[in-house]
Structures are given as C-alpha cells and as structure tokens.
C-alpha cells in the first residue's frame, strides 16, 4: 500500500504561504507519522479492525508504504491518518489517534500559526482484495486550515501585532472519524 501527501498549494501566494505544513516545519524537530488501520467490509464483521494498526514515521517524507498480509477475496477499507510528531517518536502531538474512528483534538487552545497542527487522511475500499492488489492512497486535509496573510505590512510601518485572538461564536469541529471521513461537532464556543 502506497500513501502520498498531495502537492497542492493554498490560495495565498508568497514566502511559505503557498505550501502546507509539511513543507514549512523544521524536520530536525518533527517527523511525519502515518497510521494505517484496515477494517473489514464484509458482514458480519463490517467496520471491525481486520488487522492491528501499523505506524510508520518518516523524516520529511511525502510518502510511505505499508506491506501487509490479508486474506484474498475479502473486502477491506484502508484508512490512513498522517500528522506530525516530535522527532524520533510516534506519540500523539496534537491529535488523540488511539481510534481512527474517533480522532480528537488534544488541546483546544493553540497558536493559529502553529504549522505542526496540519494533518491529512485518506480511505480506499477494496471489495475483492487479492495478493496482486496495488493500492495507492492520496491524502487530503480532513479539517479546514485558516491562514491569514497580509500584503500591506509595509503600510503598517513594519509593526506587527504581539498577539491576535480568534473568538468562535458557535461550536466548531473537534473530532474526526477517519473511517467515514466525517467531522463531528463536539465542542462549546471558544
């Protein structure tokens, strides 16, 4: 199974604004963590884990691969989650990923400009898996990413604000089900 991060740019151009976090972080401090969970698609086991989850960490890698042994002829859903972890670890940094059906924000208070919070996910269903199946999953962002870019900084006499606070007036999504690719609103307004 091959897994790749997309080479997409955000709308905003300029220095580092057009690339995602996996192109903006210091990879001497972080690794990319890829988690693969394989679920049964066949009744009566539908939705149950078919195999223990596998975790790969890569230094700066925009792709990884997993090799597994599964029973041919069965249906499987391959679910992948990718995020950043501290260099040399596989430990959750910003998301609780114990169960890919219930990924949760680890801390609801964070810096808006913290690029290490970026994450990606993807799903692939194989209804008749075979030993010759060649599965490639391209990941996408499961949650929105807000990037504020200013083009008039020179007009502000190079004075930057020391702190900016974003206040939410309604609930926002704090959980993600990677199995169904659905976000879950589970928070109060902050």
N, C-alpha and C positions, 0 to 999 in steps of 0.2 A: 504494500500500500504506500503510495507516494502522496505527500502532503506538501502544498506550497502556499506561501503567502502571496497575495496579489501585489502587482506592481502598479497600483493606482495612485493618483495624486488627488489631493483635496482641491477645492476650487481656488483657494488663495495661493498666489504665487509668491516668489521671493525666497530669501535665505531660509532654508529648513521648513518653510511653511507648507510647501507642496508635498512633503514626504511624511509618511506615518512615523509613529514612534520607533518602529524597528529600524529606522534609518536615522533617528535623532538621539538615541541614548548612548551612553558610554559603555561599550561592551567589555571593558575591563572590570565593570561592576555588575553587569547583568548577563544572563543567558536567556535564550528563547526556550520556553518549555512547551512541548507538545504532548497532549494527553489523548490517547486513543481508547475509546470504550466500544466494545462490539456487543450489540443487542440482538436477540432472536426476533425474527419477523414471523415465524411460524406459530400458529396456535397449537397447543395451549400455552406455549412459553413466550408468546409475543410480549416484547417490552422488557423481558428479563435479560440480565447480563449473560452473554454466552461465553465470555472469557474474562479473566481478570484484566483490569485496565493496564495499559502499557504507557510508560512515561519516558520520553526522550528529551534530553536537553542538548541544545546546540549553541555554539558560540557564534553569534552573528548570522547563523544560517537562515535563509529564507525558505528552506525546505528540509524535509527529513523523510525517512522511510521506515516502515514497520514490516517485519516479517512474522507471519503467524501461521499456525496450523489450525484449520477449521474443517468441519465435516462437509464434504461436497454435496450439492443438491439441496441444501438448506438455504433459507433466506436470512440475511443478516443486515442490520443497519450499523454502519460505521460512523461513529460520532467523534469529531476531533475538536479540541479546545487548545488554543495557543495563547500564551501570555508571557510576561517577563517575570523572572525570578532572580534572586541575588546570585551572583557568580558562584558556581560550584555547588549549588543546592537545587532541590526540587520542591522546596517548601513554598506554600501559598504566600504571595506577597500582598496582592490587593484583592484577590477573589478567593472565596472558600470553594474549593473544587472537589470535595470529597465525593459528591454525587453530581455527575454531569446533567442530571435531570433537575437539579436544584442548586445552581451556581449562585452564590450570594456575594454582594459587595462586603468586603471585610471591614471597611471603615467608611462611614457616610460623610465624614469631614475630610476633605482633601484639597490640595492646591490645584487650581484649574489648569495650571501649566505643567503639571506632572505627566510627562510623556510615558512614564513607566506603567501607567494605568491602561494603556492600549491593549486590546485583546482581539482575537479572531476565532472563528468557528466554522465548521462545515459538516455536512452529512452526505452519505452515499448509501443508497439501498441496493443490495444485490439479492434479487429474488431467487436465483438459482446459482449459488456460489459454486465455483469449480477451482481446481488447483491451477488452472491456467488464467483465472481472472486477474486482470491487471487494473487495479483500482487507483485512480488519481483524484484527489480531493483538493480543490482550490478554496481557500478560506476567505471569509469576509467578516467585516465588523458586526458583532451582534448588537451593539449598543451605539447610540449616536455619539459623535465626538464633536465637542464645541471648541473651535479655535478662533480666538479674537485676534485680528490683525489690524494694525493701524498703518496708514500711509501718510499721515500728517505729523509725524513725530517732530520733524524739523520746525513746524509751525508752533510747536509747544515748547520751544527753546530747550529741547533735549531734556526736559524734566519728566521723569516717569513717576507714576503713582507708586507709593510704597506698598499699598495693599488695595485690592479690589475684592468685594464680597458679592457673590451671586445669591440672591434670596429666591427660593422657589415659592410660588403662591399656591401651588397644588401639589398633589402627590407625584412622585416620579418613580421610575422603574428601578428596583434594587435587586431583582432576581432574574435569572435567565435559565430557561430549560433548553439545553443544547440538543436534547433528543427530539423535541418538537420545533425548535427554533423560535420559541415564543418568550417574550419578556413578560415579567409578572410585576404588577404594581403592588408593592408591599410596604410602602413607607408613608410617613406623615410628611407634610410640607416642612421644608427646612429653610 
